[in-house]
């Protein structure tokens, strides 16, 4: 039995991200069709992969061949392993396998961040809260992709430069988590490591490497 | 490899990494401090890397102004996501006008 208030709260919180997610989906749809994907395959990829970063890597590296795509995607996907472990700790041990698979299917940065913050700040049933946020994300991501793939070059989703606001979104997700000396050290370390990683690592590996290093260093400190 | 097969392969890699710890609950007490801090480290890294240009450079522009506005919003709004996004977005469009 789902906790309706947690489900609705998850949907409501994720609704704030909806315009950016939809616009990002449009951008992907336009780009995918522009790179030679059929519209239905663009939408199918959003349903099957459900990861903005991996999908942009896919269409960006298509000309380089499947090997390059899979190496890049593996680098991007590695960050999901600690995300998966962190989320698993918030879930009850008796949660069904089906629910776990569904939550894993939509283990996406944005709704993961909302869930971690909600779990620390308020009394929510974590699995139900994340399910609500996930529904909002999936609907907007698929609708945005379909719109972008269907309209193609008739729209220019870069006009409002919404993509440039994504760092802000992640900053917003990080802000409530910065409490205590250890968190400050981790945040500073993550920024520094990301600055270095942006200079020396391929794009697909930058975030994962910086986050692992920062969390590893931060965990050595006491609050 | 067809495009469809590649999409499925990417989906499998992505899902495998996502389901790794969710499939079967495991105790990870030794890694607890790391896992507590990983979300914060991940979001700060995503935000920082997102400010870089494709060649890894960081330039002064609306994106950076938005980040500064977001930090101010966090300080004013007691670390609220809404305040961060609202201040940052306002700063972003203000910087584009200037």
Interface residues (C-beta under 8 A of the other chain):
Chain A: X16 X37 X41 X44 X45 X48 X49 X50 X51 X54 X55 X58 X62 X66 X69 X70 X73 X74 X77 X78 X79 X80 X81 X82 X83 X84 X85 X86 X87 X88 X89 X91 X93 X95 X97 X100 X101 X103 X104 X105 X107 X109 X112 X113 X116 X117 X161 X164 X165 X166 X167 X168 X169 X170 X171 X172 X173 X174 X175 X176 X177 X178 X182 X183 X186 X187 X189 X190 X191 X193 X194 X195 X197 X198 X199 X203 X206 X207 X210 X211 X212 X214 X215 X216 X218 X219
Chain B: X1 X3 X4 X6 X7 X8 X9 X10 X11 X13 X14 X15 X16 X17 X18 X19 X20 X21 X22 X23 X25 X26 X28 X31 X32 X33 X34 X35 X36 X37 X38 X39 X40 X41 X42 X43 X44 X45 X46 X47 X48 X49 X50 X51 X52 X54 X56 X58 X62 X63 X66 X67 X70 X71 X74 X79 X80 X81 X82 X84 X85 X88 X89 X92 X96
